[in-house]
Amino acid sequence: MIIEKYRDNSRLARSVWWDKEVNSERGTVHLRELFGNKVFNFPKPETLLSRIIQISTIEGDIVMDYHLGSGTTATTAHKMQRQYIGIEQMGYIEDVAVERLKKVIDGEQGGLSQQINWQGGGSFIYLELKKYNQTFIEQIEEAKDSKALLQIWDQMKAKAFFKYSINLQEFEGDLEAFKQFEIDKQRKLLCELLDKNQLYVNLSSLNDADFACTEEEKKVTQDFYQIKK
């Protein structure tokens, strides 16, 4: 086990933790104290993540959570002097996780703070992936009528990445039938044409002129991935 290999004072962790310190109710209370109302369902408490981080890492290690949610992993890692990477696709990352990390830096005293005498400090960087097909999806969702959707379709034909199984000529030939559908079905059909593996610009396409990445975007990406020029 990791704790036996790397810790001088290692001890076996129990497989199941039943105590109240690690249930989601404690996480919910903490978030309510921070934001004044319920902003996330079933958030994990910092006391739970602190146990996991303590068992598996030492100060300075990188902790990664690719479903960041309410941000508990990041806030706990921050307080415990770990580096961290958090990934989240849902829009609430800006309103919950990012704002929560700002409060941690300001020295908020909920969760793990009093136990470890957290006084605030530190910093973090928030980045968004450069959109590609995701841009079309957002335009489709915001379209008010069929006319707007057909204009988006024209743009998609010129620039979008489609699923390999899609026959564009066949779809184009069925446009009159497409126009007869309710707008919700039209939105769904257009979204289904798009290759979901190309929602965002891939690292391998960073220098591809078709994606129009700015020099600043290239520099930030290269710094993040530690790519030598």
C-alpha positions in Angstrom: 0.0 0.0 0.0 1.1 3.6 -0.6 1.0 4.5 3.1 3.3 1.6 4.0 5.8 2.3 1.3 6.2 6.1 1.7 5.2 6.9 5.3 7.5 6.4 8.3 4.4 6.6 10.6 2.1 4.6 8.3 -1.0 2.8 9.5 -3.6 0.9 7.6 -6.7 2.8 6.8 -10.1 1.3 7.3 -11.9 0.3 4.1 -15.2 1.9 5.2 -15.5 5.1 7.1 -18.9 5.4 8.9 -18.2 8.4 11.2 -20.2 11.6 10.7 -17.0 13.7 10.0 -16.9 12.2 6.5 -20.5 12.3 5.4 -21.9 14.7 2.9 -24.1 16.4 5.5 -21.0 18.1 6.9 -20.1 19.2 3.4 -23.5 20.7 2.9 -23.4 22.6 6.1 -19.9 24.0 5.2 -21.1 25.3 1.8 -24.2 26.9 3.3 -22.0 28.7 5.7 -19.8 29.9 2.8 -22.6 30.9 0.4 -25.6 31.5 2.5 -27.8 28.9 0.8 -27.6 25.4 -0.8 -25.4 25.6 -3.9 -24.5 22.0 -4.5 -26.1 18.6 -3.9 -24.2 16.1 -1.7 -20.8 17.9 -1.5 -18.0 15.9 0.0 -16.6 17.4 3.3 -13.0 18.6 3.6 -12.6 16.2 6.5 -13.1 13.3 4.1 -10.7 14.6 1.5 -8.1 15.5 4.1 -7.9 11.8 5.2 -7.5 10.6 1.6 -4.9 13.3 0.8 -3.0 12.6 4.1 -2.8 8.9 3.4 -1.7 9.2 -0.2 0.4 12.3 -0.6 3.0 14.6 1.1 3.2 18.4 1.0 4.0 19.6 -2.5 2.5 16.6 -4.3 0.0 17.2 -7.1 -3.6 16.1 -6.3 -5.9 15.8 -9.4 -9.7 15.7 -9.4 -11.2 15.4 -12.9 -14.8 15.8 -11.6 -14.2 18.8 -9.4 -17.8 19.5 -8.5 -18.1 21.8 -5.5 -14.3 22.0 -5.3 -13.7 20.2 -2.0 -10.6 18.3 -3.4 -9.0 21.6 -4.5 -9.8 23.6 -1.3 -8.5 20.8 0.9 -5.4 20.3 -1.1 -4.8 24.1 -1.0 -5.1 24.2 2.8 -2.8 21.1 3.1 0.0 22.7 1.1 -0.5 20.4 -2.0 -0.6 21.4 -5.6 -3.8 20.5 -7.4 -5.5 20.3 -10.7 -9.3 20.3 -10.9 -11.3 19.7 -14.0 -15.0 20.4 -14.4 -17.2 20.7 -17.5 -20.4 22.0 -15.8 -21.0 25.7 -15.7 -21.3 25.9 -11.9 -17.5 25.7 -11.6 -17.3 29.5 -11.8 -20.1 30.1 -9.3 -19.1 27.4 -6.8 -15.6 25.9 -7.0 -13.8 29.1 -8.1 -15.6 31.3 -5.7 -15.0 28.8 -2.9 -11.2 28.8 -3.6 -11.2 32.6 -3.4 -12.8 32.3 0.1 -10.1 29.8 1.1 -7.4 32.2 0.0 -9.1 34.9 2.1 -8.9 32.6 5.1 -12.4 31.2 5.5 -12.7 29.1 8.7 -15.0 26.3 7.8 -14.3 22.7 7.1 -10.7 21.8 7.8 -9.5 25.3 8.6 -9.6 25.4 12.4 -8.2 21.9 12.7 -5.0 22.9 10.9 -5.0 26.6 11.9 -5.6 27.7 8.3 -5.0 31.5 7.9 -5.4 31.9 4.2 -3.0 32.7 1.4 -1.8 31.2 -1.8 -3.2 31.4 -5.3 -4.6 29.4 -8.1 -5.0 29.8 -11.9 -8.4 29.2 -13.6 -8.3 28.3 -17.3 -11.0 27.4 -19.8 -10.5 25.1 -22.8 -10.7 26.7 -26.2 -14.0 25.8 -27.7 -14.6 24.3 -31.1 -17.7 22.2 -31.7 -18.9 23.3 -28.3 -19.4 26.7 -29.8 -21.9 25.3 -32.3 -23.7 23.5 -29.5 -24.1 26.6 -27.5 -25.4 28.5 -30.6 -27.8 25.7 -31.4 -29.2 25.8 -27.8 -29.6 29.6 -27.9 -31.3 29.7 -31.3 -34.8 31.0 -31.2 -36.2 29.7 -34.5 -35.6 27.5 -37.5 -34.2 30.3 -39.5 -31.4 30.8 -36.9 -30.7 27.1 -36.8 -30.4 26.9 -40.6 -27.9 29.8 -40.5 -25.9 27.8 -37.9 -26.1 24.7 -40.2 -24.5 26.7 -43.0 -21.6 27.6 -40.6 -21.3 24.0 -39.4 -20.9 22.8 -43.0 -18.0 25.1 -43.4 -16.2 24.6 -40.1 -17.6 21.9 -37.8 -16.2 18.4 -37.2 -19.0 15.9 -37.8 -19.3 12.3 -36.7 -17.6 10.0 -39.3 -20.9 8.1 -39.8 -22.8 11.2 -40.9 -23.8 11.6 -44.6 -23.9 15.3 -45.0 -25.4 15.2 -48.5 -28.2 13.0 -47.3 -28.9 15.4 -44.4 -28.8 18.4 -46.8 -31.3 16.6 -49.1 -33.7 16.2 -46.2 -33.7 19.8 -45.1 -37.3 20.4 -46.1 -38.4 17.6 -43.8 -36.1 19.0 -41.1 -37.9 22.4 -41.3 -41.2 20.7 -40.4 -40.0 19.4 -37.0 -40.5 21.2 -33.7 -37.6 23.4 -32.8 -36.5 21.2 -29.9 -36.1 18.2 -32.3 -34.3 20.4 -34.8 -31.8 21.4 -32.1 -31.3 17.8 -31.1 -30.7 16.6 -34.6 -28.1 19.3 -35.3 -26.3 18.5 -32.0 -26.3 14.8 -32.9 -24.3 15.5 -36.1 -21.3 16.9 -34.2 -18.3 14.9 -33.2 -18.2 15.2 -29.4 -14.5 14.3 -29.4 -13.9 17.7 -31.0 -15.9 19.9 -28.5 -12.6 21.7 -27.7 -9.3 22.3 -29.4 -6.9 19.4 -28.8 -3.3 20.0 -27.8 -2.1 18.5 -31.0 -4.0 21.2 -32.9 -2.4 24.1 -31.0 -0.4 25.4 -33.9 -3.0 24.5 -36.6 -4.0 27.8 -38.3 -7.6 26.5 -38.7 -8.1 26.8 -35.0 -6.8 30.4 -34.8 -5.1 30.0 -31.4 -3.7 33.3 -30.2 0.0 33.6 -29.1 -1.2 34.1 -25.6 -3.3 30.9 -25.7 -0.3 29.0 -27.1 2.0 30.4 -24.3 -0.4 29.5 -21.5 -0.9 26.0 -22.9 2.8 25.4 -23.3 3.5 26.6 -19.8 0.7 24.4 -18.4 2.0 21.2 -20.1 5.6 22.3 -19.6 6.3 22.1 -23.4 9.7 23.3 -24.4 9.7 25.5 -27.4 
